[in-house]
């Protein structure tokens, strides 16, 4: 993941450009789901960003820590009221946050910010190392839209709103895409491009197995709608078996 993409300018405008992700109908079920999986234990968010999820989860009484590669994003989190989330600045594939956790989670497609399969595998291993026995690793990520691409086309919209339009340009050969974000705030327009490596649910399950984690749940969304062949996203939960170390 290239921290230069998430620079000072992007970090300062991130919350406004992602306002639709702060809507109660989006954020509420996310926090509810994660609070239940954390139980009474602490939680760790990989790619914690500006704290969209970490802060309301912390407000529920869950002790939350985070790992964030972008220093500007981490600074924006620290400026916010109640920003008592302990953030480790570093790469979520290798960086360590002190202690162990009942929950590690990665939301809003952040696993795809890791642009190689090796990095994504390393992320799973790092999550497993942070988990206490019986702990859970949760990922929210889109299902690749390839079956919805007409022959010869490589672009699919993922959000169309009054202030934000986003679409993905797919590179089908290299299993990558670039997300194009166009935002208008107070009459001023901005453009943001971010690269991603898309990944299939079955590929994630294999990464989990390599890290010693077992699939325990898969839903279409945070409201726990059934995951089907037509689902456009999934929220998956893998669990570290009690009293068994990961096979590194």
N, C-alpha and C positions, 0 to 999 in steps of 0.2 A: 504494500500500500504506500503510495507516494504522498508523504505529508505535505509536499509543496502544493498539491491540489487544494488542500484545506488551509489556505494562507490567511493572513490577517483580514484581508478584505472579505473573503468568503465567510470567515468565522463571525465577523461583526454583523453580517447580513443573513446569517444562516437561519435564525429563528423566524425572521420575516418571510424569507423565501420558502420555509417549510411550515408556514402557519397552518396549512391543512392537516398536518400531522399532530398538531396540538389540539385539534377539535375534541371536545369531550367524548364523542362517540368513537373516536379513534384511540385516544390516550387512556380513557377510563378502563376499557376491557383489557388493554395491554398491562396496566398496573395491577388490575385485579388478578389476572392470570399469573403474573410473576410473583405476586405476594403469596398466593396459595402454594406455589411450588417452592418458595424459599422456606415456608414454614416458620420456625422460630430461629433459623440460622441466618448468617450474613450472606449477602449477595455481591457478586462481582460483575460489572458490565464491561465487556470488551468494546472498544471504540465508543466510549461514553459520551464523546462530543461535548455539547453545551448543556447536557444534563436533562434533556427532554423527558426521559423516562426515569433516570436515576433520582432526580430531586423529588418527584411525587411519590416514588417508591420509598424513599427515605422518610418522607413525611408520614407514611403509614406506620413507621416504627421499625422498618427493616434497616439494619446496618448495611449501607451500600458503599462499596469501593469501586474504582474504575481504572481502566488502562486506556490511554489516549495517546496516539502518536503525534498529533498536531498540538504544539504548544499554544498557538492562538485559540484553538477550540477550547483547550483546558482552561485558559485564562478567562474566556467568556463564562464558563461554568462557575469559576471562582468568584466572579463579580455578583452572582445572583444571590438574593436573600435565601437563607437556609442552605447555602452551598457548602455544607459540611461533608460532602463526599470526598473521601481520600483518593486522590488521583495520582497514579504512577504514570509519568510521561515516558512512553516507549511503545514498542511494536507488540501487538497482541499475539504474535507468533512465538515470542521468546521472553518478553518481560514478565517479571514476577511481582505480584502484589502480596504483601505480608499476610501470612495466615492461610487457613483453608476455608472453604465456603460450601454452604449447602446448595447454592445456586450460582451458576455462571450463565450469562445470557448475552445474546448478540442480536440486535433488532434492526429493522428497516433496511434489510438487504446488505448489511455491513460485511458479511462473509464474502460477498462478491468484490469488495474493495481489494481483496488479496488476489493478485493477478496471475497466480500460477497454482497448479494443483499441489505442488510441494508446500507452498505457503499455507494453503487451506488445510492440508493434512497437519502441518505444524500447529495451526491454530487449535485444532481438536486436541492434539497432544498437550498443548499448554493448558487448555481448559481442564482436561482430565487431571493434570498435575495439581491444579488449584482446588479440585473438588475433594471433599471429605467422602468416605465410604457412604454410598447411598445417595450422594449428591446428584444434581441434575444439570445438564447443559441444554439450554433452550436457544433455538435459532428461528428467527422470522425471515423468510426470503421468498422471492417470487419464483414461480415455476417458469422456466424458459418458454417464450411465446412462439417457438418455431412452428408449431402446427397451425398458428394463426397467420403466418406470413404467406401471402400469395406468392406463387412462383415468380422469381426475379426481384422481389421486394425485400428490403432489409430493415425497414423502419416500422416501429409500433409505438403509438402514444400510450403513456401510462398515467397521465393526469392532465385534465383540462379544466381549469378554473378561471375565475375572474382576474386573478393576479398572477397565476402561474400556469404555464403549459410545459409539459415534459414529454419527450419521446426518446426511445432507445434506437440506436443504429447498431445492428448486429453484424459481427464478423463471424460467419458460420464456419470458416476454416479453422480459426484459432480459439473457438469457444469463448469469444470475448464480445463486448459491446461498449458503446460510449453513450452515456445518458446526457441528453441535451436539456438544460433547464432555461426557460425564458420567463423572467419575473418582472412585473411592473408594480412598483410601490411609489405612491405619491406622484404619479405621472412620469416616473423615471424608470427606464428599462435596464435590465442587466442580463447577462448570459453567463452560464456556468456549465462546463463540460467535465464529466467525471468518467474514468474508465473502470470497467468491471469485468470479472470472469464469471459467467453464468455457470450454474452447477445444478445437476439433477438430484432429486431426493434420494435415488438409489446410490448415487456417487457419495453423497453425504453420509449415508448409512455405512458405506464401506470405510470412509474416513473415521467414523465413530468406532467401528469394529477394530480398526488398527490402533486406536487409542484406548481400547479396553472398555468402551461404553456400549450399552445395549439400548436399542430403540424401545421406548416405553409409551410414547404417544405421538400421534400426528393428526393435526387439525387443519382445516382450511383457513382459519383465522383465529384471533384472540377470543372470539365468542364461542369457540369450540364447535363450530359447524363441521360436519363430516367432510373429510378430505376425499375428493372424487377425481375421476379422470378429467373433469372440466374445471377443477380448481385452478385459480390463477396465482395462488400463493399458498404457503404452508407455514405452520408453526409446529416445529418438531421438538421433541424432548427425548434426550438420551440420558441414561442413568448409569452412574458408576456402581458396579455391584458392591455390596457390603463386604468389607474385609478382603478385597482382592485388588492388587495393584495392577496398573496398566502395563501391557507388555511392550516396554520401550526397548 
